[in-house]
Amino acid sequence: NMTTGEGGMIVTDDDELVDKMRLLSLHGMSKDAWKRYTSAGSWYYEVVDAGYKYNMTDIQ
């Protein structure tokens, strides 16, 4: 785990942990922006967990 301002990195071979980390990085939403806003996507998504998104102004 490497903490940075608006990014970071997690290395694992655990697929379940990968899914959880992706979910947390999307505010807990079940779909990323690409899947929500493209023509093939759907505006529907669920917030399935409390997720995180910190911008530099939030941590300065």
mmCIF file of the N, C-alpha and C atoms, coordinates in Angstrom:
data_MODEL
# 
_entry.id   MODEL 
# 
loop_
_atom_site.group_PDB 
_atom_site.id 
_atom_site.type_symbol 
_atom_site.label_atom_id 
_atom_site.label_alt_id 
_atom_site.label_comp_id 
_atom_site.label_asym_id 
_atom_site.label_entity_id 
_atom_site.label_seq_id 
_atom_site.pdbx_PDB_ins_code 
_atom_site.Cartn_x 
_atom_site.Cartn_y 
_atom_site.Cartn_z 
_atom_site.occupancy 
_atom_site.B_iso_or_equiv 
_atom_site.pdbx_formal_charge 
_atom_site.auth_seq_id 
_atom_site.auth_comp_id 
_atom_site.auth_asym_id 
_atom_site.auth_atom_id 
_atom_site.pdbx_PDB_model_num 
ATOM 1   N N  . ASN A 1 1  ? 0.849   -1.166  0.000   1.00 0.00 ? 1  ASN A N  1 
ATOM 2   C CA . ASN A 1 1  ? 0.000   0.000   0.000   1.00 0.00 ? 1  ASN A CA 1 
ATOM 3   C C  . ASN A 1 1  ? 0.895   1.230   0.000   1.00 0.00 ? 1  ASN A C  1 
ATOM 4   N N  . MET A 1 2  ? 0.695   2.151   -0.940  1.00 0.00 ? 2  MET A N  1 
ATOM 5   C CA . MET A 1 2  ? 1.456   3.395   -1.005  1.00 0.00 ? 2  MET A CA 1 
ATOM 6   C C  . MET A 1 2  ? 0.463   4.551   -1.024  1.00 0.00 ? 2  MET A C  1 
ATOM 7   N N  . THR A 1 3  ? 0.542   5.416   -0.039  1.00 0.00 ? 3  THR A N  1 
ATOM 8   C CA . THR A 1 3  ? -0.370  6.543   0.056   1.00 0.00 ? 3  THR A CA 1 
ATOM 9   C C  . THR A 1 3  ? 0.178   7.726   -0.720  1.00 0.00 ? 3  THR A C  1 
ATOM 10  N N  . THR A 1 4  ? -0.668  8.340   -1.536  1.00 0.00 ? 4  THR A N  1 
ATOM 11  C CA . THR A 1 4  ? -0.305  9.550   -2.271  1.00 0.00 ? 4  THR A CA 1 
ATOM 12  C C  . THR A 1 4  ? -1.491  10.493  -2.230  1.00 0.00 ? 4  THR A C  1 
ATOM 13  N N  . GLY A 1 5  ? -1.341  11.676  -2.783  1.00 0.00 ? 5  GLY A N  1 
ATOM 14  C CA . GLY A 1 5  ? -2.410  12.684  -2.729  1.00 0.00 ? 5  GLY A CA 1 
ATOM 15  C C  . GLY A 1 5  ? -3.694  12.252  -3.391  1.00 0.00 ? 5  GLY A C  1 
ATOM 16  N N  . GLU A 1 6  ? -3.671  12.002  -4.684  1.00 0.00 ? 6  GLU A N  1 
ATOM 17  C CA . GLU A 1 6  ? -4.897  11.642  -5.395  1.00 0.00 ? 6  GLU A CA 1 
ATOM 18  C C  . GLU A 1 6  ? -4.778  10.300  -6.082  1.00 0.00 ? 6  GLU A C  1 
ATOM 19  N N  . GLY A 1 7  ? -3.849  9.518   -5.678  1.00 0.00 ? 7  GLY A N  1 
ATOM 20  C CA . GLY A 1 7  ? -3.666  8.200   -6.274  1.00 0.00 ? 7  GLY A CA 1 
ATOM 21  C C  . GLY A 1 7  ? -3.089  7.276   -5.230  1.00 0.00 ? 7  GLY A C  1 
ATOM 22  N N  . GLY A 1 8  ? -2.658  6.164   -5.652  1.00 0.00 ? 8  GLY A N  1 
ATOM 23  C CA . GLY A 1 8  ? -2.070  5.210   -4.736  1.00 0.00 ? 8  GLY A CA 1 
ATOM 24  C C  . GLY A 1 8  ? -1.882  3.895   -5.447  1.00 0.00 ? 8  GLY A C  1 
ATOM 25  N N  . MET A 1 9  ? -1.399  2.933   -4.719  1.00 0.00 ? 9  MET A N  1 
ATOM 26  C CA . MET A 1 9  ? -1.156  1.644   -5.342  1.00 0.00 ? 9  MET A CA 1 
ATOM 27  C C  . MET A 1 9  ? -1.321  0.558   -4.291  1.00 0.00 ? 9  MET A C  1 
ATOM 28  N N  . ILE A 1 10 ? -1.987  -0.479  -4.685  1.00 0.00 ? 10 ILE A N  1 
ATOM 29  C CA . ILE A 1 10 ? -2.112  -1.674  -3.862  1.00 0.00 ? 10 ILE A CA 1 
ATOM 30  C C  . ILE A 1 10 ? -1.755  -2.849  -4.743  1.00 0.00 ? 10 ILE A C  1 
ATOM 31  N N  . VAL A 1 11 ? -0.911  -3.718  -4.239  1.00 0.00 ? 11 VAL A N  1 
ATOM 32  C CA . VAL A 1 11 ? -0.496  -4.895  -4.987  1.00 0.00 ? 11 VAL A CA 1 
ATOM 33  C C  . VAL A 1 11 ? -0.972  -6.123  -4.222  1.00 0.00 ? 11 VAL A C  1 
ATOM 34  N N  . THR A 1 12 ? -1.735  -6.967  -4.915  1.00 0.00 ? 12 THR A N  1 
ATOM 35  C CA . THR A 1 12 ? -2.222  -8.190  -4.289  1.00 0.00 ? 12 THR A CA 1 
ATOM 36  C C  . THR A 1 12 ? -2.575  -9.203  -5.365  1.00 0.00 ? 12 THR A C  1 
ATOM 37  N N  . ASP A 1 13 ? -2.582  -10.452 -4.991  1.00 0.00 ? 13 ASP A N  1 
ATOM 38  C CA . ASP A 1 13 ? -3.054  -11.493 -5.902  1.00 0.00 ? 13 ASP A CA 1 
ATOM 39  C C  . ASP A 1 13 ? -4.393  -12.057 -5.420  1.00 0.00 ? 13 ASP A C  1 
ATOM 40  N N  . ASP A 1 14 ? -5.015  -11.372 -4.472  1.00 0.00 ? 14 ASP A N  1 
ATOM 41  C CA . ASP A 1 14 ? -6.293  -11.780 -3.898  1.00 0.00 ? 14 ASP A CA 1 
ATOM 42  C C  . ASP A 1 14 ? -7.424  -11.076 -4.654  1.00 0.00 ? 14 ASP A C  1 
ATOM 43  N N  . ASP A 1 15 ? -8.148  -11.801 -5.486  1.00 0.00 ? 15 ASP A N  1 
ATOM 44  C CA . ASP A 1 15 ? -9.211  -11.219 -6.314  1.00 0.00 ? 15 ASP A CA 1 
ATOM 45  C C  . ASP A 1 15 ? -10.312 -10.567 -5.484  1.00 0.00 ? 15 ASP A C  1 
ATOM 46  N N  . GLU A 1 16 ? -10.636 -11.151 -4.346  1.00 0.00 ? 16 GLU A N  1 
ATOM 47  C CA . GLU A 1 16 ? -11.675 -10.584 -3.485  1.00 0.00 ? 16 GLU A CA 1 
ATOM 48  C C  . GLU A 1 16 ? -11.228 -9.227  -2.933  1.00 0.00 ? 16 GLU A C  1 
ATOM 49  N N  . LEU A 1 17 ? -9.964  -9.125  -2.549  1.00 0.00 ? 17 LEU A N  1 
ATOM 50  C CA . LEU A 1 17 ? -9.427  -7.861  -2.054  1.00 0.00 ? 17 LEU A CA 1 
ATOM 51  C C  . LEU A 1 17 ? -9.380  -6.811  -3.162  1.00 0.00 ? 17 LEU A C  1 
ATOM 52  N N  . VAL A 1 18 ? -9.036  -7.212  -4.371  1.00 0.00 ? 18 VAL A N  1 
ATOM 53  C CA . VAL A 1 18 ? -9.029  -6.292  -5.519  1.00 0.00 ? 18 VAL A CA 1 
ATOM 54  C C  . VAL A 1 18 ? -10.418 -5.694  -5.718  1.00 0.00 ? 18 VAL A C  1 
ATOM 55  N N  . ASP A 1 19 ? -11.440 -6.531  -5.711  1.00 0.00 ? 19 ASP A N  1 
ATOM 56  C CA . ASP A 1 19 ? -12.812 -6.044  -5.891  1.00 0.00 ? 19 ASP A CA 1 
ATOM 57  C C  . ASP A 1 19 ? -13.197 -5.057  -4.789  1.00 0.00 ? 19 ASP A C  1 
ATOM 58  N N  . LYS A 1 20 ? -12.827 -5.360  -3.549  1.00 0.00 ? 20 LYS A N  1 
ATOM 59  C CA . LYS A 1 20 ? -13.145 -4.488  -2.415  1.00 0.00 ? 20 LYS A CA 1 
ATOM 60  C C  . LYS A 1 20 ? -12.432 -3.141  -2.544  1.00 0.00 ? 20 LYS A C  1 
ATOM 61  N N  . MET A 1 21 ? -11.165 -3.156  -2.926  1.00 0.00 ? 21 MET A N  1 
ATOM 62  C CA . MET A 1 21 ? -10.400 -1.913  -3.063  1.00 0.00 ? 21 MET A CA 1 
ATOM 63  C C  . MET A 1 21 ? -10.943 -1.049  -4.202  1.00 0.00 ? 21 MET A C  1 
ATOM 64  N N  . ARG A 1 22 ? -11.325 -1.669  -5.301  1.00 0.00 ? 22 ARG A N  1 
ATOM 65  C CA . ARG A 1 22 ? -11.928 -0.905  -6.407  1.00 0.00 ? 22 ARG A CA 1 
ATOM 66  C C  . ARG A 1 22 ? -13.237 -0.266  -5.969  1.00 0.00 ? 22 ARG A C  1 
ATOM 67  N N  . LEU A 1 23 ? -14.028 -1.004  -5.232  1.00 0.00 ? 23 LEU A N  1 
ATOM 68  C CA . LEU A 1 23 ? -15.296 -0.483  -4.733  1.00 0.00 ? 23 LEU A CA 1 
ATOM 69  C C  . LEU A 1 23 ? -15.066 0.708   -3.807  1.00 0.00 ? 23 LEU A C  1 
ATOM 70  N N  . LEU A 1 24 ? -14.113 0.599   -2.902  1.00 0.00 ? 24 LEU A N  1 
ATOM 71  C CA . LEU A 1 24 ? -13.837 1.686   -1.967  1.00 0.00 ? 24 LEU A CA 1 
ATOM 72  C C  . LEU A 1 24 ? -13.320 2.931   -2.679  1.00 0.00 ? 24 LEU A C  1 
ATOM 73  N N  . SER A 1 25 ? -12.581 2.739   -3.765  1.00 0.00 ? 25 SER A N  1 
ATOM 74  C CA . SER A 1 25 ? -12.032 3.894   -4.483  1.00 0.00 ? 25 SER A CA 1 
ATOM 75  C C  . SER A 1 25 ? -13.088 4.609   -5.319  1.00 0.00 ? 25 SER A C  1 
ATOM 76  N N  . LEU A 1 26 ? -14.248 4.049   -5.444  1.00 0.00 ? 26 LEU A N  1 
ATOM 77  C CA . LEU A 1 26 ? -15.336 4.644   -6.234  1.00 0.00 ? 26 LEU A CA 1 
ATOM 78  C C  . LEU A 1 26 ? -16.459 5.158   -5.340  1.00 0.00 ? 26 LEU A C  1 
ATOM 79  N N  . HIS A 1 27 ? -16.128 5.642   -4.155  1.00 0.00 ? 27 HIS A N  1 
ATOM 80  C CA . HIS A 1 27 ? -17.132 6.114   -3.196  1.00 0.00 ? 27 HIS A CA 1 
ATOM 81  C C  . HIS A 1 27 ? -18.081 4.993   -2.783  1.00 0.00 ? 27 HIS A C  1 
ATOM 82  N N  . GLY A 1 28 ? -17.715 3.753   -3.002  1.00 0.00 ? 28 GLY A N  1 
ATOM 83  C CA . GLY A 1 28 ? -18.589 2.642   -2.674  1.00 0.00 ? 28 GLY A CA 1 
ATOM 84  C C  . GLY A 1 28 ? -19.631 2.346   -3.733  1.00 0.00 ? 28 GLY A C  1 
ATOM 85  N N  . MET A 1 29 ? -19.525 3.002   -4.901  1.00 0.00 ? 29 MET A N  1 
ATOM 86  C CA . MET A 1 29 ? -20.510 2.797   -5.968  1.00 0.00 ? 29 MET A CA 1 
ATOM 87  C C  . MET A 1 29 ? -20.209 1.525   -6.749  1.00 0.00 ? 29 MET A C  1 
ATOM 88  N N  . SER A 1 30 ? -21.260 0.884   -7.223  1.00 0.00 ? 30 SER A N  1 
ATOM 89  C CA . SER A 1 30 ? -21.121 -0.406  -7.892  1.00 0.00 ? 30 SER A CA 1 
ATOM 90  C C  . SER A 1 30 ? -20.619 -0.306  -9.326  1.00 0.00 ? 30 SER A C  1 
ATOM 91  N N  . LYS A 1 31 ? -20.561 0.902   -9.913  1.00 0.00 ? 31 LYS A N  1 
ATOM 92  C CA . LYS A 1 31 ? -20.076 1.073   -11.286 1.00 0.00 ? 31 LYS A CA 1 
ATOM 93  C C  . LYS A 1 31 ? -19.134 2.259   -11.345 1.00 0.00 ? 31 LYS A C  1 
ATOM 94  N N  . ASP A 1 32 ? -18.079 2.151   -12.166 1.00 0.00 ? 32 ASP A N  1 
ATOM 95  C CA . ASP A 1 32 ? -17.193 3.292   -12.350 1.00 0.00 ? 32 ASP A CA 1 
ATOM 96  C C  . ASP A 1 32 ? -17.812 4.270   -13.350 1.00 0.00 ? 32 ASP A C  1 
ATOM 97  N N  . ALA A 1 33 ? -17.196 5.433   -13.515 1.00 0.00 ? 33 ALA A N  1 
ATOM 98  C CA . ALA A 1 33 ? -17.757 6.481   -14.377 1.00 0.00 ? 33 ALA A CA 1 
ATOM 99  C C  . ALA A 1 33 ? -17.909 6.017   -15.816 1.00 0.00 ? 33 ALA A C  1 
ATOM 100 N N  . TRP A 1 34 ? -16.963 5.258   -16.321 1.00 0.00 ? 34 TRP A N  1 
ATOM 101 C CA . TRP A 1 34 ? -17.047 4.777   -17.702 1.00 0.00 ? 34 TRP A CA 1 
ATOM 102 C C  . TRP A 1 34 ? -18.303 3.934   -17.900 1.00 0.00 ? 34 TRP A C  1 
ATOM 103 N N  . LYS A 1 35 ? -18.582 3.065   -16.959 1.00 0.00 ? 35 LYS A N  1 
ATOM 104 C CA . LYS A 1 35 ? -19.752 2.197   -17.072 1.00 0.00 ? 35 LYS A CA 1 
ATOM 105 C C  . LYS A 1 35 ? -21.051 2.962   -16.854 1.00 0.00 ? 35 LYS A C  1 
ATOM 106 N N  . ARG A 1 36 ? -20.996 4.093   -16.133 1.00 0.00 ? 36 ARG A N  1 
ATOM 107 C CA . ARG A 1 36 ? -22.215 4.865   -15.875 1.00 0.00 ? 36 ARG A CA 1 
ATOM 108 C C  . ARG A 1 36 ? -22.556 5.835   -16.993 1.00 0.00 ? 36 ARG A C  1 
ATOM 109 N N  . TYR A 1 37 ? -21.566 6.401   -17.669 1.00 0.00 ? 37 TYR A N  1 
ATOM 110 C CA . TYR A 1 37 ? -21.833 7.513   -18.566 1.00 0.00 ? 37 TYR A CA 1 
ATOM 111 C C  . TYR A 1 37 ? -21.653 7.233   -20.050 1.00 0.00 ? 37 TYR A C  1 
ATOM 112 N N  . THR A 1 38 ? -21.139 6.101   -20.444 1.00 0.00 ? 38 THR A N  1 
ATOM 113 C CA . THR A 1 38 ? -21.016 5.804   -21.867 1.00 0.00 ? 38 THR A CA 1 
ATOM 114 C C  . THR A 1 38 ? -22.365 5.367   -22.420 1.00 0.00 ? 38 THR A C  1 
ATOM 115 N N  . SER A 1 39 ? -22.484 5.365   -23.728 1.00 0.00 ? 39 SER A N  1 
ATOM 116 C CA . SER A 1 39 ? -23.764 4.999   -24.344 1.00 0.00 ? 39 SER A CA 1 
ATOM 117 C C  . SER A 1 39 ? -24.147 3.556   -24.027 1.00 0.00 ? 39 SER A C  1 
ATOM 118 N N  . ALA A 1 40 ? -23.162 2.713   -23.806 1.00 0.00 ? 40 ALA A N  1 
ATOM 119 C CA . ALA A 1 40 ? -23.450 1.320   -23.461 1.00 0.00 ? 40 ALA A CA 1 
ATOM 120 C C  . ALA A 1 40 ? -23.724 1.153   -21.973 1.00 0.00 ? 40 ALA A C  1 
ATOM 121 N N  . GLY A 1 41 ? -23.475 2.197   -21.212 1.00 0.00 ? 41 GLY A N  1 
ATOM 122 C CA . GLY A 1 41 ? -23.627 2.117   -19.766 1.00 0.00 ? 41 GLY A CA 1 
ATOM 123 C C  . GLY A 1 41 ? -25.036 2.402   -19.304 1.00 0.00 ? 41 GLY A C  1 
ATOM 124 N N  . SER A 1 42 ? -25.180 2.537   -18.032 1.00 0.00 ? 42 SER A N  1 
ATOM 125 C CA . SER A 1 42 ? -26.467 2.805   -17.420 1.00 0.00 ? 42 SER A CA 1 
ATOM 126 C C  . SER A 1 42 ? -26.261 3.824   -16.307 1.00 0.00 ? 42 SER A C  1 
ATOM 127 N N  . TRP A 1 43 ? -27.205 4.721   -16.123 1.00 0.00 ? 43 TRP A N  1 
ATOM 128 C CA . TRP A 1 43 ? -27.111 5.690   -15.041 1.00 0.00 ? 43 TRP A CA 1 
ATOM 129 C C  . TRP A 1 43 ? -27.380 5.041   -13.691 1.00 0.00 ? 43 TRP A C  1 
ATOM 130 N N  . TYR A 1 44 ? -27.906 3.848   -13.689 1.00 0.00 ? 44 TYR A N  1 
ATOM 131 C CA . TYR A 1 44 ? -28.238 3.180   -12.436 1.00 0.00 ? 44 TYR A CA 1 
ATOM 132 C C  . TYR A 1 44 ? -26.992 2.584   -11.794 1.00 0.00 ? 44 TYR A C  1 
ATOM 133 N N  . TYR A 1 45 ? -26.824 2.817   -10.520 1.00 0.00 ? 45 TYR A N  1 
ATOM 134 C CA . TYR A 1 45 ? -25.770 2.170   -9.744  1.00 0.00 ? 45 TYR A CA 1 
ATOM 135 C C  . TYR A 1 45 ? -26.227 2.128   -8.294  1.00 0.00 ? 45 TYR A C  1 
ATOM 136 N N  . GLU A 1 46 ? -25.572 1.329   -7.499  1.00 0.00 ? 46 GLU A N  1 
ATOM 137 C CA . GLU A 1 46 ? -25.878 1.256   -6.079  1.00 0.00 ? 46 GLU A CA 1 
ATOM 138 C C  . GLU A 1 46 ? -24.649 1.642   -5.279  1.00 0.00 ? 46 GLU A C  1 
ATOM 139 N N  . VAL A 1 47 ? -24.866 2.325   -4.173  1.00 0.00 ? 47 VAL A N  1 
ATOM 140 C CA . VAL A 1 47 ? -23.790 2.572   -3.221  1.00 0.00 ? 47 VAL A CA 1 
ATOM 141 C C  . VAL A 1 47 ? -23.848 1.406   -2.248  1.00 0.00 ? 47 VAL A C  1 
ATOM 142 N N  . VAL A 1 48 ? -22.904 0.492   -2.380  1.00 0.00 ? 48 VAL A N  1 
ATOM 143 C CA . VAL A 1 48 ? -22.962 -0.753  -1.621  1.00 0.00 ? 48 VAL A CA 1 
ATOM 144 C C  . VAL A 1 48 ? -22.038 -0.759  -0.413  1.00 0.00 ? 48 VAL A C  1 
ATOM 145 N N  . ASP A 1 49 ? -21.223 0.286   -0.264  1.00 0.00 ? 49 ASP A N  1 
ATOM 146 C CA . ASP A 1 49 ? -20.319 0.370   0.880   1.00 0.00 ? 49 ASP A CA 1 
ATOM 147 C C  . ASP A 1 49 ? -19.887 1.820   1.032   1.00 0.00 ? 49 ASP A C  1 
ATOM 148 N N  . ALA A 1 50 ? -19.411 2.174   2.194   1.00 0.00 ? 50 ALA A N  1 
ATOM 149 C CA . ALA A 1 50 ? -18.871 3.523   2.387   1.00 0.00 ? 50 ALA A CA 1 
ATOM 150 C C  . ALA A 1 50 ? -17.505 3.579   1.731   1.00 0.00 ? 50 ALA A C  1 
ATOM 151 N N  . GLY A 1 51 ? -17.380 4.382   0.694   1.00 0.00 ? 51 GLY A N  1 
ATOM 152 C CA . GLY A 1 51 ? -16.120 4.474   -0.034  1.00 0.00 ? 51 GLY A CA 1 
ATOM 153 C C  . GLY A 1 51 ? -15.398 5.774   0.248   1.00 0.00 ? 51 GLY A C  1 
ATOM 154 N N  . TYR A 1 52 ? -14.294 5.980   -0.452  1.00 0.00 ? 52 TYR A N  1 
ATOM 155 C CA . TYR A 1 52 ? -13.431 7.131   -0.207  1.00 0.00 ? 52 TYR A CA 1 
ATOM 156 C C  . TYR A 1 52 ? -13.038 7.804   -1.506  1.00 0.00 ? 52 TYR A C  1 
ATOM 157 N N  . LYS A 1 53 ? -12.833 9.098   -1.449  1.00 0.00 ? 53 LYS A N  1 
ATOM 158 C CA . LYS A 1 53 ? -12.201 9.852   -2.531  1.00 0.00 ? 53 LYS A CA 1 
ATOM 159 C C  . LYS A 1 53 ? -11.706 11.143  -1.920  1.00 0.00 ? 53 LYS A C  1 
ATOM 160 N N  . TYR A 1 54 ? -10.402 11.276  -1.795  1.00 0.00 ? 54 TYR A N  1 
ATOM 161 C CA . TYR A 1 54 ? -9.808  12.478  -1.220  1.00 0.00 ? 54 TYR A CA 1 
ATOM 162 C C  . TYR A 1 54 ? -9.107  13.264  -2.304  1.00 0.00 ? 54 TYR A C  1 
ATOM 163 N N  . ASN A 1 55 ? -9.380  14.539  -2.394  1.00 0.00 ? 55 ASN A N  1 
ATOM 164 C CA . ASN A 1 55 ? -8.665  15.438  -3.284  1.00 0.00 ? 55 ASN A CA 1 
ATOM 165 C C  . ASN A 1 55 ? -7.593  16.146  -2.466  1.00 0.00 ? 55 ASN A C  1 
ATOM 166 N N  . MET A 1 56 ? -6.606  16.729  -3.144  1.00 0.00 ? 56 MET A N  1 
ATOM 167 C CA . MET A 1 56 ? -5.510  17.374  -2.429  1.00 0.00 ? 56 MET A CA 1 
ATOM 168 C C  . MET A 1 56 ? -6.007  18.429  -1.442  1.00 0.00 ? 56 MET A C  1 
ATOM 169 N N  . THR A 1 57 ? -7.025  19.181  -1.784  1.00 0.00 ? 57 THR A N  1 
ATOM 170 C CA . THR A 1 57 ? -7.513  20.213  -0.867  1.00 0.00 ? 57 THR A CA 1 
ATOM 171 C C  . THR A 1 57 ? -8.123  19.617  0.396   1.00 0.00 ? 57 THR A C  1 
ATOM 172 N N  . ASP A 1 58 ? -8.519  18.360  0.354   1.00 0.00 ? 58 ASP A N  1 
ATOM 173 C CA . ASP A 1 58 ? -9.087  17.706  1.529   1.00 0.00 ? 58 ASP A CA 1 
ATOM 174 C C  . ASP A 1 58 ? -8.018  17.306  2.539   1.00 0.00 ? 58 ASP A C  1 
ATOM 175 N N  . ILE A 1 59 ? -6.787  17.131  2.085   1.00 0.00 ? 59 ILE A N  1 
ATOM 176 C CA . ILE A 1 59 ? -5.737  16.638  2.978   1.00 0.00 ? 59 ILE A CA 1 
ATOM 177 C C  . ILE A 1 59 ? -4.584  17.618  3.159   1.00 0.00 ? 59 ILE A C  1 
ATOM 178 N N  . GLN A 1 60 ? -4.655  18.789  2.559   1.00 0.00 ? 60 GLN A N  1 
ATOM 179 C CA . GLN A 1 60 ? -3.570  19.763  2.695   1.00 0.00 ? 60 GLN A CA 1 
ATOM 180 C C  . GLN A 1 60 ? -3.558  20.377  4.067   1.00 0.00 ? 60 GLN A C  1 
# 
